Amino acid sequence: MSILNYITWDVSPSIFSIGSFEVRWYGLLFALAFVFGQRILTKIYVAEGRTEGDVDVITLYMIIGTVVGARLGHTLFYQPEYYLSNPIEILKIWEGGLASHGATIGILLALWLFSRKHKFDYMWVLDRIVIVVALGGSLIRLGNLMNSEIFGRPTDLPWGFIFLRQSEYSHVPRHPTQLYESFSVFLLFVLLYWLWKKYKEALPRGLLFGIFVTALFSFRFIVEFLKEDQVAKEATMALNIGQQLSIPLILAGLVILFMVWRNPKPALAGGRLEREAVGKK
């Protein structure tokens, strides 16, 4: 098959630079994930009786949880030997190295702290936040594509990408796994938003979160079979690090969905805890 049937990818990760100041596609898409997410979450919260101020506060928690969790996840899950020996390197986020599983843990912890401090029902918060997290994940995977990173193994499929900026891997077309994940997570966003739009408070508590976790990490587990190893030690593993980290999250999602099926509970109106509602009487 002619090489012209494949897609040659030689896009610069930089949008523009002025002196030492540089704006990169990844950073822009990462920022847009929060900008669009805040707009959509505001619409959701206002429709359910909350305020834009609630969204401003939760966005701050989300940013901190995402960045800190993603960075620590990469350093501890993928390269702990190096970063524990050079702890100052952990702070150099601008050099790259963010892990989605770490971001998930960071977000879960940050939202637990948010819910506890601001008297929200934790599961109500999770059911709504996963809608915008799905959209954000789709944009961030596009950022990985612009960086020519986290790509797949060689393929002879006509949509294979030749990543010219990765000279070590540029001799053959490869699965554009960034696009596989971006497209699948965008479809998950559409599904979750449609379910919320159609049913809102009629949705059983925990359903959206259960669907999100199960679907996202099940697909992640499958796509990992097509990816190049992220670190050298994965070459000797039956399941790579991304797959190993996905398994407990898939199981957690299935448990939540089973509990929803066995004993569906209505969502608390506006995510208000009973003690908050009592305090306002």
Secondary structure as UniProt FT lines:
FT   HELIX           3..5
FT   STRAND          7..9
FT   STRAND          14..18
FT   TURN            19..20
FT   STRAND          21..24
FT   HELIX           25..47
FT   TURN            48..49
FT   HELIX           52..73
FT   HELIX           74..78
FT   HELIX           80..85
FT   HELIX           87..91
FT   HELIX           93..95
FT   HELIX           100..118
FT   HELIX           122..146
FT   TURN            147..148
FT   TURN            158..159
FT   STRAND          161..163
FT   TURN            164..165
FT   HELIX           167..169
FT   TURN            170..171
FT   HELIX           177..199
FT   HELIX           200..202
FT   TURN            205..206
FT   HELIX           207..223
FT   HELIX           224..226
FT   HELIX           232..236
FT   HELIX           241..262
FT   HELIX           269..271
FT   HELIX           274..279
//
